[in-house]
């Protein structure tokens, strides 16, 4: 299915995640039947160690192995096919989104994964939802499956991995600097941002200089990348 906007695709997939969770809780057997015919990759994992509890046929097909093999070798096989920088980011990201705070949320992020038979990485939009404090399930959406939005995102993201170093740089920003970064990423001028935050234009210029220095960037496009990956 192709989506008109990024927001539309996000809402659609978040709805699917909630529906799958409800089915998982109420009828586990039916859940397993449904996900094997589900067009998107689905898996459930332990919070600690990411060990598989289940995965669907689409997941196994992408990694070019059968479901039994992937469950038997656990996550050792598939994890090697995730970009190292994505693995670092995911580990840090999940630690910063504990069950106690995110039990009702659908956690969304991008990651780079490749097929065993290919050297190039593909971008996936990943949705995670806690089933309880010990495990969660994930839905993975390849960007080409998002139609026009996917093509735009893929071209925009390129081959740049989601780096834990960049995440830590983003976290070094103050709350106000993150606000300003978000406005810059959305194309607002210094004057427009100043009016929205009820401060002077010079204050916004100071914030922007600080953001550029902390993140080590020189282009507005770099602001877009930081805001897309790490912004609220």
N, C-alpha and C positions, 0 to 999 in steps of 0.2 A: 504493500500500500504506500502511495506517495502522499506527502503532506504539504500543505500550502506554506506553513510557517513552522519555525523551530518550536514555538510555544505549543502549537497544535500537536506536534508529534510527542512532545514531553508529556502533555496531559493525557494523551491516548495511552502511552506506555505505562504511565503511573497508574492509570485506572486498571490496566491489565495486571499489574503487579498486585494491587489490592485484591482483585478478583481471584487471582491464583492463590494468594495467601488464605482467603476465606475458604476456598475449595480444599486446600491442603489441610486446614484445621478440621473441617467438617467431614471430609470423605477422602482419606488418603489414597484408597484404591482408584477412585474416580480421577483424582488428581494425576496419578501416574498414567492413566489411560489418555487423559487430555494432553499432557505435555509431550507425549510421544508423537502426537500429530500436530503439535504446536510448531509454527514455522520459524520461531526464533529460538536461539539457544537458551536453555534453562538448566541451572544446577542448584543444589543446596550444599552448603559446606559448614563445617564446624568453625566457630569464631577463632578458636585457638588452633593454629596449624593448617587451617583451610582444608582439612580432609573432606573428601566428597561423601555425601550421604545419598545423593542420587544425581543423575543427569539424564537429559533426554536425547533422543535420536539425533536431533539437529546439532547438538553439542558434539556428540560422537562423530558425526559426519564431517564437521568442520575440521576436527583434529585427526581425521582419516583413520580412526580406530573404532572398534565396536564398544558398546557401553560396558560390557563385562570387563574388557581389558582395562579401560580407564578407571573403573572402580577398583579393580584389583591392584593396579600400580599406584592408586590414589592420585594425588595431584603432582607427583614427580614428573610425569610426562608432559602434561599441559602447561605447567608453570614454566618450564624451560622455553616455551614458545611465546611467553609474554615478555615484552621489552623490559630489560633490567630496571630502567628508570621508572617504568610504570609500576613494577613490583614494589619498589621503594616507596613510591607515592601512595599506593593502595594500602600498604602496611601502616604507614603513618596516618593516612586518612581515616582508616577504620579505628585506630586507637583514639583518634580525636573525636569520634562519633560513637560513644559507648551506648550500649543497649538502654541504660537508664534514661538517657536523654533523647534517644532516637527511636524508641520502640514503635512509635506510630508514623515515622517518617519513611519516605522512599529516598534513599541516598543515591545520588546520581553523579557520575563522573565519566571521563573519557580514559581509554587505555589503548595501547598498541599491542596487537597480537598477530602472529603469523601462522600460516598452515605449515605442517611438517615438510611439505614438498616445495615450499616457496621461501625465498630469502627476504622478500619485502614484507614489511609489517602493514597491517590494515587497522584502521581506526574503528573502535567499537564504543558505542554509547552504552554504558552499563548502569543498570538499576539494581540496587540491593535493598532488601527488606528483612528485618529481623523477624524470625519465627518465635524465638524465645531468647533468653540470654546466652544460650550456648551455640545456636546456629542460625543461619540466615539463608535465604535463597536469592539467586541473581537471575536477571534477564538481560541478555546481551543483544544489542542491535547494531549490525554493521551499518556504517554510514551510507554505503550505496543503496541500502534498502529504504532510506529516508527520502528517496527521490531528489528533487531539486535542492531541498535543504541539505541533504547529505552531501551532494556534490559541492555546495558552497562551503560546508564545514570541512570537508576533506581537503579542498584546495586551500582553505585558510589555515588549517592545522599543519598541512604538509607532513614532513617527517620529524617534526620537533617533538621529542618525548616529554611527558609530564615529569619534570624533575623534582625530586624532593628538595634539592637546593633552592629551586625557584619557589617552592611552597614555603620554605623557611624565610626566604627573602620577603615574600608577601606578608607573612606573619609579623615581620619586623615593623610593618607600617602601623601607624596609630589608627584608631577608629576613624578619625576625621580624614586622614590620608586615604584610607580605603574608600571613604565616601567620594572624595574628589576623584580618585582613580576611576570609580564607576561612572561618574559623570563624564570624564574625559573620554572613556571608552565608548560612550554613547553619543559622542560628537558635540558636547556642549562647550561653549567658549568660556574663558575665564570670567567674563562679565556675567554670563548666564549662571555659572556655578556660584559666583559671589552673591547674586540675587536670591538663589535658592537657599543658600546656607546663611544668608543675612550676615555676611562679612564683607570686608573690602576686597577689591580686585587684587591688590598687592598681597593680601593674605593668601589668596588662592595661588598666586604666582609662587609664593614661598613654599606652599604645600607641594606644588608641582615639581619644583626644583628638588625638594627633599625626596619625593617619590622617585624621580629619575635617578637620583644618586643611590638610594637604597636598593633599587631594583637593577641598577646598572643598564638602563635602557636609554634610547635616544629618539624612538619613534612612537607615535600614537598607536601604530599597529601592535607594538609590544604591550601597550596598555590593554588592548583588546584581548590578547592571549592570557594575560594575568587575570583579567576580570572574568573571562569565560571559564577558566579552570578553577579559580579559587574564590571568586566573588560570590556573595550570597544571592 
